[in-house]
Each structure stands twice: as structure tokens, then as C-alpha cells.
Amino acid sequence: MGEYFRGAKKQDVPEGAGVVSTIQGKDVAIFNLDGEFYAIGNICPHKGGPLGEGEVNGTVVTCPWHGWEIDILKGCHPENEKVKVPTYPVRLVGDNVLVDVEEAK
């Protein structure tokens, strides 16, 4: 098991939205879905757009650059599981959202 680092404060991640954080040199998108927090790689596999700035609909984020979709829970395109981004384990400690960027799936 790797080490967890603070990615955000819970109150800084609005419900149904994401934020971008750099953790140990990796760009990570942190999402709040109905009070549960998830972290995925921030870089869209299409053209490198910032997934953490995309619109969230259910469990899917749409890249703001070209409209590519990624399922936040699975870390892949909803219709093509070969199109992936890393997913990271998340822990909540107090008001902090902690992410382990070394244990990517």
C-alpha cells in the first residue's frame, strides 16, 4: 500500500463536480459524487484536456475540450473500456481528501 497525500479539502470539491490537484507531480482530478470522493488521472486520453474541469453527469465526466467521456468510477470510456485513465484510492481524514497516487489502477 502506498502513501496518501492531501489532494483537496472536502468543502473545496462541490457535489457533482471536480477539482484539479497536483499530487506528487501527478495531475489528478478529484470528484464529489453524492458525498463520495473519487480520484482519476486529470489528462483526457484524447488530446490531453483537463478532466477535472469537465461537466459531470451521474458518474461520467465530459472533457471540456472535445467532449470525450470518462466514467469516474471505472476510469474508462463508457462505451470503450480500452480508453482508460488511472484511478486512485481515496481516503477521507477529517476535512481532507487524501489520494494515493502510487496505487493507480
Residue, then its C-alpha position, 0 to 999 in steps of 0.5 A: m500500500g502506498e502513501y496518501f497525500r492531501g489532494a483537496k479539502k472536502q468543502d473545496v470539491p462541490e457535489g457533482a463536480g471536480v477539482v484539479s490537484t497536483i499530487q506528487g507531480k501527478d495531475v489528478a482530478i478529484f470528484n464529489l459524487d453524492g458525498e463520495f470522493y473519487a480520484i482519476g488521472n486529470i489528462c483526457p486520453h484524447k488530446g490531453g484536456p483537463l478532466g477535472e474541469g469537465e461537466v459531470n453527469g451521474t458518474v461520467v465526466t465530459c472533457p471540456w475540450h472535445g467532449w470525450e467521456i470518462d466514467i469516474l468510477k471505472g476510469c474508462h470510456p463508457e462505451n470503450e473500456k480500452v480508453k482508460v485513465p488511472t484511478y486512485p484510492v481515496r481516503l477521507v481524514g477529517d476535512n481532507v481528501l487524501v489520494d494515493v497516487e502510487e496505487a493507480k489502477 
